């Protein structure tokens, strides 16, 4: 039973996010600040990622003023409360095959998550990809949610958002 620890390389790791609404979708990126992945006998057994919520970027809104306004809204208490909670944390609790069970903390609120992961190790470099679908309302992000507000029509924002995680880590 050999444990191998890999440290996340922030510059080569990122999260692509997609949020959907009735009239379309928005997408962007969030940086992985730091973290580690632990393998035991070549299999994923544990890990922790610290996500820099203040780094959230919107890629599909090209007008600078609209982009800045949208980014400010995502930073507000309607969404990520970035001033108060500049980081989110994903911690791996258990792994069965490619299925990961973990805990995601956003705005100081923790809920279990599960997702599939694909890991490749080449010498001392590990790459991993996974896709998480998160219900934002579990983290007090209720803005324009049909669960909390009626008659939103085409201003409704769907509760689920996608996080497509891609990380590169080097053996510690």
C-alpha positions as CSV (number, residue, x, y, z in Angstrom):
1,X,0.0,0.0,0.0
2,X,1.9,3.0,-1.3
3,X,0.5,6.5,-0.8
4,X,1.4,9.1,-3.4
5,X,0.6,12.7,-2.8
6,X,0.2,15.1,-5.7
7,X,0.0,18.9,-5.3
8,X,-2.3,20.8,-7.6
9,X,-0.6,23.1,-10.1
10,X,-2.9,26.1,-10.1
11,X,-1.7,27.6,-13.4
12,X,-2.6,24.3,-15.2
13,X,-5.9,23.6,-13.4
14,X,-9.3,25.3,-13.8
15,X,-13.0,24.9,-13.6
16,X,-15.3,25.7,-16.4
17,X,-18.8,26.6,-15.2
18,X,-22.1,26.7,-17.1
19,X,-25.2,28.3,-15.6
20,X,-28.5,27.9,-17.6
21,X,-31.6,30.0,-17.7
22,X,-34.8,29.9,-19.7
23,X,-33.4,32.1,-22.4
24,X,-30.0,30.5,-22.8
25,X,-26.8,30.0,-20.7
26,X,-23.7,31.7,-19.5
27,X,-20.3,30.2,-19.0
28,X,-16.9,31.1,-17.6
29,X,-14.1,29.9,-15.4
30,X,-13.1,29.7,-11.8
31,X,-9.5,29.1,-10.6
32,X,-8.3,26.2,-8.4
33,X,-6.2,28.0,-5.8
34,X,-4.5,25.0,-4.3
35,X,-5.0,21.4,-3.3
36,X,-3.8,17.8,-3.3
37,X,-4.8,14.5,-4.6
38,X,-3.7,11.2,-2.9
39,X,-3.4,7.9,-4.6
40,X,-2.9,4.6,-2.9
41,X,-1.5,1.8,-5.1
42,X,-2.3,4.0,-8.1
43,X,-5.9,4.5,-7.2
44,X,-7.5,7.8,-6.0
45,X,-8.3,7.6,-2.3
46,X,-8.5,11.2,-1.1
47,X,-8.1,14.8,-2.1
48,X,-8.9,18.4,-1.3
49,X,-9.3,21.4,-3.6
50,X,-9.6,25.0,-2.6
51,X,-11.4,27.1,-5.2
52,X,-10.8,30.8,-5.5
53,X,-14.4,32.1,-5.9
54,X,-13.1,35.7,-6.3
55,X,-11.5,34.5,-9.6
56,X,-14.8,33.8,-11.3
57,X,-14.9,35.0,-14.9
58,X,-17.7,35.2,-17.4
59,X,-16.5,34.3,-20.9
60,X,-19.7,34.6,-23.0
61,X,-20.5,38.3,-22.2
62,X,-18.2,40.4,-24.3
63,X,-19.4,43.9,-23.5
64,X,-17.0,45.1,-20.7
65,X,-19.7,47.1,-18.7
66,X,-22.3,44.2,-18.9
67,X,-19.6,41.7,-17.9
68,X,-18.5,43.8,-14.9
69,X,-22.1,44.2,-13.8
70,X,-22.7,40.4,-14.1
71,X,-19.4,39.6,-12.3
72,X,-20.4,42.0,-9.5
73,X,-23.8,40.2,-9.3
74,X,-22.1,36.8,-9.0
75,X,-19.9,38.2,-6.3
76,X,-22.9,39.5,-4.3
77,X,-24.9,37.8,-1.7
78,X,-27.4,36.7,-4.4
79,X,-24.8,34.2,-5.5
80,X,-21.3,33.6,-4.0
81,X,-20.9,36.3,-1.3
82,X,-17.3,36.5,-2.4
83,X,-16.3,39.2,0.1
84,X,-17.4,37.0,3.0
85,X,-16.5,33.6,1.4
86,X,-13.5,34.0,-1.0
87,X,-13.0,30.3,-1.2
88,X,-15.0,27.1,-1.8
89,X,-13.7,23.7,-0.8
90,X,-14.2,20.3,-2.4
91,X,-13.1,17.4,-0.3
92,X,-13.0,13.8,-1.5
93,X,-14.5,11.4,1.1
94,X,-14.5,8.1,-0.7
95,X,-13.9,6.6,-4.2
96,X,-15.5,3.5,-5.8
97,X,-14.1,2.9,-9.2
98,X,-14.5,6.2,-11.0
99,X,-17.3,7.4,-8.8
100,X,-16.2,10.0,-6.2
101,X,-18.2,10.9,-3.1
102,X,-17.2,14.1,-1.5
103,X,-18.3,17.3,0.3
104,X,-18.6,20.7,-1.3
105,X,-18.5,23.8,0.8
106,X,-19.8,27.1,-0.7
107,X,-20.6,30.1,1.4
108,X,-19.8,28.1,4.6
109,X,-22.5,25.5,3.7
110,X,-21.4,21.9,3.1
111,X,-23.4,19.3,1.2
112,X,-22.4,15.9,-0.2
113,X,-21.7,15.6,-3.9
114,X,-20.9,12.7,-6.2
115,X,-19.3,12.7,-9.6
116,X,-17.3,10.6,-12.0
117,X,-13.6,11.3,-12.4
118,X,-11.0,10.3,-15.0
119,X,-7.4,10.2,-13.8
120,X,-4.2,9.7,-15.7
121,X,-0.7,9.5,-14.2
122,X,2.4,9.9,-16.3
123,X,5.5,9.6,-14.2
124,X,5.2,12.4,-11.6
125,X,2.3,14.3,-13.3
126,X,-1.3,13.5,-12.6
127,X,-4.2,14.9,-14.6
128,X,-7.8,14.5,-13.6
129,X,-11.2,15.6,-15.0
130,X,-14.6,15.4,-13.7
131,X,-18.0,17.0,-14.0
132,X,-20.2,18.1,-11.1
133,X,-23.8,19.2,-11.3
134,X,-24.6,21.4,-8.3
135,X,-28.0,22.7,-7.1
136,X,-27.2,26.3,-6.2
137,X,-30.2,26.7,-3.9
138,X,-28.6,24.3,-1.4
139,X,-25.9,27.0,-0.9
140,X,-28.4,29.9,-0.4
141,X,-28.2,31.0,-4.0
142,X,-31.9,31.6,-4.5
143,X,-31.9,34.5,-7.0
144,X,-34.6,33.9,-9.7
145,X,-35.0,30.2,-8.6
146,X,-38.4,28.8,-9.4
147,X,-38.3,27.0,-6.1
148,X,-38.5,30.3,-4.2
149,X,-40.1,32.8,-6.6
150,X,-43.2,32.4,-8.7
151,X,-44.1,33.9,-12.1
152,X,-40.5,34.4,-13.2
153,X,-41.3,33.5,-16.8
154,X,-38.3,33.8,-19.0
155,X,-36.2,35.4,-16.3
156,X,-36.0,32.1,-14.4
157,X,-32.5,30.8,-13.7
158,X,-32.2,27.0,-13.4
159,X,-31.1,25.7,-10.0
160,X,-28.4,23.3,-11.4
161,X,-25.1,24.6,-12.6
162,X,-22.3,22.5,-14.1
163,X,-18.6,22.5,-13.0
164,X,-16.2,20.9,-15.4
165,X,-13.1,20.4,-13.4
166,X,-9.7,19.9,-15.0
167,X,-6.6,19.6,-12.8
168,X,-2.9,18.9,-13.2
169,X,-0.9,17.9,-10.1
170,X,2.8,17.1,-9.6
171,X,4.1,14.4,-7.2
172,X,5.0,16.1,-3.9
